[in-house]
Amino acid sequence: MMSEKWKKLIQSLEVLVGEGQETLNAETLSATEAEYKIILPSGYKEFCQVLGSGELSDIARVYCPTKFFIKASERRIQEAIRHIERFGENFKRDQQYIEQLRSAFVFGESATGEHLIFWDLRTYQESDGSYEIHWANSVSPDCIDPVLLGRDFFNFIQNFCYGTETFDLVPEYVEGSSPGDFSLNFYPLVFT
């Protein structure tokens, strides 16, 4: 059952015509949790069942945890780790960043594809059933530290993706944006 806050947000969106809609049912999400030994935040599971994979306001793409997407994400994380190992210049910082990436579960990327959006699985708290959400450069990870965006998935969607709050620590094309600068649209995607 969809919560009232999700209903209200979804009603405010302009859903654009996409290539199809990639949603997952509760059974598939439970199977993913079992296979990857993860607890998916309830808001993310609700999102995957109702909206599914898609691009939000030309800011971020959020994907359902299909096997294909998870495998592609794991490759991107390994590429970022190799990049840090090859080009990093601050050993302590680089080792901390690598450990964070090794414990990452990617659920999205920037609309440009240059940044990963992930949960740091080391930060799970039973009290909120979630993890820290981070935004990290996947093209030059040796140059820019990951940015903590919060913990609550709904707030990430509403406040970050749809710009109801400012985020001064994120990449330049979002940095300093004012609430209301973002369009409230959702473009369905299929990750294949």
N, C-alpha and C positions, 0 to 999 in steps of 0.2 A: 504494500500500500504506500502510495506517495505521500510524503509529509506536506503540510500546508506551505512551508517556506519554498519547497521545490515547485509546488503548483503555482504559487504566485510568481516566482522567477520565470518559469516556463511560459506562463501566460503573457509575460512582458516581452518575450523574444519574437523576433521575426525569423522564422525558420525558412532558410533558403533551399532551393531545389539542389540536391546533390546527386552523387553517383549511386545512391542507395542508402539504406540505413543499416548500420552495423550495431545492433543491440545484442545483449546477452541475457539469457534468462537466469533465474536464481540457481537452478541446478548446475548450469555451466560455470557460474561464478564460484559456487561451492567446490566444484571439481578442481578449478584453478587454485583455490586456496589450499586444497589438500595436496595437489601435485607439487606446488611451489612452496609449501609450508609457510604460508603467509596468511595474515588476517587482513582482508581488504576492508578499509573504512566503510561504514554503512552508507555514507553520503555518496561515495564513489560507486558502490554497487547499485544504488538507486539511480544515479546518473546513467550508468551503463545499461540499465534495464529500460529507462524511459527515453533518454535522448540518444545514447550510444556515442560512438566515435564521431568527432566533429571538430570544426574550427570555430573558435569563439572570438568574435569581434576583431578579427585579423591580428590577434595578440598571441593566442595559444591554440594548439591542437591537443585535445585529450582523446586518448584511445582506450577502448575496451581491452582487457587483458587476454587477447587471443594468443594462441601459441605462436603464430607468425609474428605478431608484434613483439611479444616477449623475447623471442630469439633475435629479432632485429635490434632490440634495445640492448640486449646482452652484448652483441657485437659492437655497438656504438660505445658502450661503457669500456669494453676492452681496448678499443681504439683510443679513447680518451686517456686511459691508463698508460698505454704505450707512448702516447704523445708526451705526457708528463714525465715519464721515465727518461725519455730521450732529450727533451728540451728544458725540463725544469731546472731551476737554479737555486732554489731554496729547499734543501733536503728535508728539514723538519716539516715545513708547510706541505711539501709535495707528498711526503709519507702520510700525513693526516688526510690529505685530499684523496689519495689513492685508497686508503682504508674506507673513507666515506663512499667512494664510488663502488667499492667491492660490496658494500652493504646496501646499495641503492636498488630500488624497484621503480623503474621508469614507468610513468603513466601518461606522459605527454612530451611535447616539445614546443618551442616557439614557432610562430607562423612561418618564420624564415628557415626553420630547421637547424639553426645554429646553436640552439640551447636545449638542454634536456630539462625536463621537470620530473622530479622523483621524490619518493619517500626515502628517508634514511631509516632503514629497518632496525637500526640499533636504538631508535628513540621511541619505540612503542610504549604507550601508557594505557593501562587498562581503564583508567578513569575516563578517558575520552575515546578509547578505541581507535586511536590514530597515531600518526608519526609526524615528524617535522617534514614540511614540504620545502624542497630546495629547487632553485633555478640555477643552472650551471652551463657555462660555455663548453660546448663539445668540440669546437673547432680549434680553439687555442686555450685549453684548460690550464696550461702552465701560467697564463697571464692574469686570469681573473678568478678570484675565489667564488665558490658557490654562495648564493644569496638565500637566506632563510625567509620564506614567504609566510610562514605560520604553520598551523597544524590542522585546522578545520577545513575539510574539502569544500563544503558549501561556501564558506567565507572566501576561499581561494577563487572559486568560480565567480561569485557575486562581486567581491571587492577587487580582485586582481584582474580577472579576465574581462569583466564588464565595467571596470573602472569606477566603482562607487566610492573608492578611497584612493588616495595618492600613494604611490610606492616610489620613494626617492632613491632606493638602493638598487634598482633593477636596471637592465640595459637601456642604453640611450634612447631607443625609440619608445620606451614607456616612461622613462624617468621624468619626474616632475609633471606628468600629465594630470590634469584636473579632473575631478569627478564630473561625469557627464560628457567627457570628450570622446567616449567610446560608443560605437553603435551596438545596439542590443540585438545582434544576429547570431544565428547558429547555422553553420553549413555542414551537413552530414558528410562524413567521409568513410570510405572503406579502406582499411590498411591491408593491401595485398601487394 
